[in-house]
């Protein structure tokens, strides 16, 4: 699927699940649970051991049912490895122009991380599809609203601090989508193999997005 179609699919879904764990063994099942709960955009972070292998297994198992991405990508070498493993989008906590250029070259979605207005505009001008506002747990919805006011043309996705209590506030503040990590893919829940809970949380977050947009 082309980058514009995948981008629209992410925007329509409104959620990017951040999957990280101390072991990659259960993450294919986590991805399936997220998809069953209505969240089809998800990133496997490169803090996960053997992340490339996890990406390959998720891509093989779920294919076009989801939009698979790679997170915590700090350099173009890691981005290239992720794309070859099946990632359709790249997420970074920083603005690395070489990573953005590589994604543009291969028609893949890129979401660099930024915090200040200068960083946000620099990421957008460099070719970002979405600018990840990170760490949003330190700034909250009010800061996103303050950014969105003078920069309405830039797609902003808060990551960090997005939970069932704050999700609607971030959407009201102007978020184009929500990056949701530990409050959706809970470490203890993954470790316990409680995939029903992950599916349930996915449904709850998706309901918040759908209600807001309705």
C-alpha positions as CSV (number, residue, x, y, z in Angstrom):
1,X,0.0,0.0,0.0
2,X,1.3,3.5,-0.8
3,X,2.4,6.0,1.8
4,X,-0.6,8.3,1.3
5,X,-3.1,5.5,1.8
6,X,-1.2,4.2,4.9
7,X,-1.1,7.7,6.3
8,X,-4.8,8.2,5.8
9,X,-5.4,4.8,7.4
10,X,-3.4,5.9,10.5
11,X,-5.2,9.3,10.7
12,X,-8.6,7.6,10.3
13,X,-7.7,5.1,13.1
14,X,-6.4,7.8,15.4
15,X,-4.2,5.6,17.4
16,X,-0.6,4.3,17.1
17,X,0.1,1.7,19.7
18,X,3.7,1.6,21.0
19,X,4.8,-2.0,21.7
20,X,7.8,-2.5,23.9
21,X,8.7,-5.3,26.3
22,X,11.8,-6.9,27.8
23,X,11.3,-9.9,25.5
24,X,9.9,-10.1,22.0
25,X,8.4,-13.6,22.5
26,X,4.8,-12.5,23.1
27,X,4.6,-9.5,20.9
28,X,3.1,-11.1,17.9
29,X,0.2,-12.1,20.1
30,X,0.1,-8.6,21.5
31,X,-0.2,-7.3,17.9
32,X,-3.1,-9.6,17.2
33,X,-4.9,-8.5,20.4
34,X,-4.5,-4.9,19.4
35,X,-5.9,-5.6,16.0
36,X,-8.8,-7.5,17.4
37,X,-9.6,-4.4,19.6
38,X,-9.7,-2.1,16.6
39,X,-6.2,-0.6,16.7
40,X,-4.4,-1.5,13.5
41,X,-1.5,1.0,13.6
42,X,1.3,-0.2,15.8
43,X,5.1,0.3,16.3
44,X,7.6,-2.2,17.6
45,X,10.3,-0.2,19.3
46,X,14.0,-1.0,18.9
47,X,14.3,-1.2,22.6
48,X,12.8,-4.7,22.2
49,X,15.4,-7.4,21.9
50,X,15.8,-8.7,18.4
51,X,13.3,-6.1,17.2
52,X,13.9,-6.9,13.5
53,X,12.9,-10.5,14.1
54,X,9.8,-9.4,15.9
55,X,8.9,-7.0,13.0
56,X,9.3,-9.9,10.5
57,X,7.1,-12.2,12.6
58,X,4.3,-9.6,13.1
59,X,4.4,-8.8,9.4
60,X,4.2,-12.4,8.4
61,X,1.3,-13.1,10.8
62,X,-0.9,-10.1,10.2
63,X,0.1,-8.7,6.8
64,X,-2.2,-6.0,5.6
65,X,-4.6,-6.4,8.5
66,X,-2.4,-3.8,10.3
67,X,0.0,-1.0,9.5
68,X,3.3,-2.0,11.1
69,X,5.9,0.5,12.2
70,X,9.2,0.6,14.0
71,X,9.9,3.0,16.9
72,X,12.8,4.4,18.8
73,X,14.7,4.6,15.5
74,X,17.7,6.9,15.9
75,X,19.6,6.5,12.6
76,X,19.1,5.6,8.9
77,X,20.7,2.2,9.3
78,X,18.1,1.1,11.8
79,X,15.4,2.7,9.7
80,X,16.5,0.7,6.6
81,X,16.6,-2.5,8.6
82,X,13.1,-1.9,9.9
83,X,11.7,-1.2,6.4
84,X,13.3,-4.4,5.0
85,X,11.7,-6.3,7.9
86,X,8.2,-5.1,6.9
87,X,7.8,-1.7,8.6
88,X,5.6,0.8,6.8
89,X,6.3,3.7,9.0
90,X,9.2,4.9,11.2
91,X,8.9,6.7,14.5
92,X,11.8,8.4,16.3
93,X,12.1,10.3,19.6
94,X,14.3,12.9,17.8
95,X,14.6,14.8,14.5
96,X,17.2,13.0,12.4
97,X,17.1,14.4,8.8
98,X,18.8,11.4,7.4
99,X,16.1,9.1,8.7
100,X,13.4,11.4,7.2
101,X,15.2,11.5,3.9
102,X,15.4,7.7,3.8
103,X,11.7,7.4,4.4
104,X,11.0,9.9,1.7
105,X,13.2,8.0,-0.7
106,X,11.3,4.7,-0.1
107,X,7.8,6.3,0.1
108,X,7.4,5.3,3.8
109,X,5.7,7.3,6.6
110,X,8.0,9.0,9.1
111,X,7.1,10.5,12.5
112,X,10.1,12.2,14.1
113,X,9.9,13.3,17.7
114,X,10.0,17.0,18.7
115,X,9.1,19.2,21.6
116,X,9.8,22.9,21.0
117,X,8.1,24.9,18.3
118,X,11.4,25.2,16.5
119,X,11.9,21.5,16.5
120,X,8.4,20.8,15.4
121,X,8.7,23.2,12.4
122,X,12.2,21.8,11.6
123,X,10.8,18.3,11.5
124,X,7.8,19.3,9.3
125,X,10.0,21.2,6.9
126,X,12.4,18.2,6.6
127,X,9.5,16.1,5.4
128,X,7.7,14.6,8.4
129,X,4.3,13.2,7.8
130,X,3.4,13.5,11.5
131,X,5.4,15.2,14.2
132,X,5.5,13.1,17.4
133,X,5.3,15.5,20.4
134,X,7.5,13.8,23.0
135,X,7.5,13.5,25.9
136,X,3.9,14.6,26.3
137,X,3.6,13.2,29.8
138,X,5.7,16.2,30.9
139,X,3.7,18.8,29.0
140,X,0.1,17.5,28.7
141,X,-2.8,18.5,26.5
142,X,-2.5,22.3,27.2
143,X,1.0,22.4,25.7
144,X,-0.3,20.5,22.6
145,X,-3.1,23.1,22.3
146,X,-0.5,25.9,22.5
147,X,1.5,24.3,19.7
148,X,-1.5,23.6,17.5
149,X,-2.7,27.2,17.7
150,X,0.1,28.8,15.6
151,X,0.9,25.6,13.7
152,X,-2.5,24.2,12.6
153,X,-1.0,22.9,9.3
154,X,1.3,20.5,11.2
155,X,0.0,17.1,12.2
156,X,0.8,16.5,15.8
157,X,0.7,13.2,17.7
158,X,1.3,13.3,21.5
159,X,3.2,10.3,22.9
160,X,3.7,9.8,26.6
161,X,1.0,10.6,29.1
162,X,-1.9,9.5,26.9
163,X,-4.2,7.3,28.9
164,X,-7.9,6.7,29.3
165,X,-8.3,9.8,31.3
166,X,-6.3,12.2,29.1
167,X,-7.0,10.8,25.6
168,X,-10.0,12.9,24.9
169,X,-8.3,16.1,26.1
170,X,-5.4,15.5,23.7
171,X,-7.8,15.1,20.9
172,X,-9.6,18.3,21.8
173,X,-6.2,20.0,21.9
174,X,-5.6,19.2,18.3
175,X,-3.9,15.8,18.1
176,X,-4.3,14.1,14.7
177,X,-3.6,10.8,16.4
178,X,-2.6,9.4,19.7
179,X,0.7,7.6,20.4
180,X,-0.2,5.2,23.3
181,X,2.3,3.0,25.0
182,X,2.2,1.7,28.6
183,X,-1.4,2.5,29.3
184,X,-2.4,0.3,26.3
185,X,0.3,-2.3,26.2
186,X,0.9,-2.7,29.9
187,X,4.2,-4.4,30.8
188,X,2.6,-6.5,33.5
189,X,-0.2,-7.5,31.2
190,X,2.2,-8.6,28.4
191,X,4.3,-10.5,30.9
192,X,1.1,-12.3,32.1
193,X,0.0,-13.1,28.6
194,X,-3.4,-11.5,29.3
195,X,-4.2,-10.6,25.7
196,X,-7.9,-10.3,26.4
197,X,-7.1,-7.2,28.6
198,X,-5.0,-5.7,25.8
199,X,-7.9,-6.2,23.4
200,X,-10.3,-4.6,25.9
201,X,-8.0,-1.6,26.4
202,X,-7.7,-1.2,22.6
203,X,-11.5,-1.1,22.3
204,X,-11.8,1.5,25.1
205,X,-9.2,3.8,23.5
206,X,-10.8,3.3,20.1
207,X,-14.2,4.2,21.5
208,X,-12.8,7.5,22.9
209,X,-11.5,8.4,19.4
210,X,-14.7,7.4,17.7
211,X,-16.8,9.3,20.2
212,X,-14.8,12.5,19.9
213,X,-14.9,12.4,16.1
214,X,-18.6,11.7,16.0
